[in-house]
Amino acid sequence: MALPISDATASELASSCAVTVTFSGGTPSPNCATYDPVTHLFHFNLPVARTLTPGPYTVGVVVRVGGAIVASGSGSTTVR
């Protein structure tokens, strides 16, 4: 289990675009996550093209500090 980070650190990561989102259906640009200090969560509204073929896709998140990946994760979603 990961340890929580401070709101200040999370806000700094978000403001420097150190938390990015990838999508196997076409990575959006810009792909920087935002941070909400009230909910203590990173957010990203993933735009999905209406022309995208229905089916399974992977959404990923990468966190970089000083250019090095310090955390990453991904999950599956289905576009209908």
TACOR-V516946 format. One record per residue. N is the residue number from 0. SS is DSSP state (helix for helix, strand for strand, loop for the rest). PHI is phi in whole degrees, 0 to 359 (999 if undefined). BURIAL is + if it has 16 or more other ideal C-beta (glycine too) atoms within 10 Angstrom, else -. Layout:
N SS PHI BURIAL
N SS PHI BURIAL
This chain:
0 loop 999 -
1 loop 281 -
2 loop 272 -
3 loop 292 -
4 loop 249 -
5 loop 289 -
6 helix 300 -
7 helix 297 -
8 helix 295 -
9 helix 298 +
10 helix 297 -
11 helix 295 -
12 helix 300 +
13 helix 294 +
14 helix 292 -
15 loop 263 -
16 loop 57 -
17 loop 275 +
18 strand 247 +
19 strand 240 +
20 strand 244 +
21 strand 241 -
22 strand 214 +
23 loop 293 -
24 loop 271 +
25 loop 125 -
26 loop 294 -
27 loop 290 +
28 loop 222 -
29 loop 286 -
30 loop 236 +
31 strand 273 +
32 loop 280 +
33 strand 254 -
34 strand 233 +
35 strand 249 -
36 loop 290 -
37 loop 284 -
38 loop 268 -
39 loop 62 -
40 strand 229 -
41 strand 275 +
42 strand 228 -
43 loop 203 +
44 loop 269 -
45 loop 274 -
46 loop 284 -
47 loop 239 -
48 loop 296 -
49 loop 296 -
50 loop 271 -
51 loop 294 -
52 loop 295 -
53 loop 301 -
54 strand 149 -
55 strand 280 -
56 strand 219 +
57 strand 247 -
58 strand 249 +
59 strand 234 -
60 strand 228 +
61 strand 232 +
62 strand 244 +
63 strand 241 +
64 strand 231 -
65 loop 61 -
66 loop 86 -
67 strand 268 -
68 strand 287 -
69 strand 251 -
70 strand 199 -
71 strand 201 -
72 strand 192 -
73 strand 208 -
74 strand 207 -
75 strand 260 -
76 strand 217 -
77 strand 242 -
78 strand 265 -
79 loop 248 -
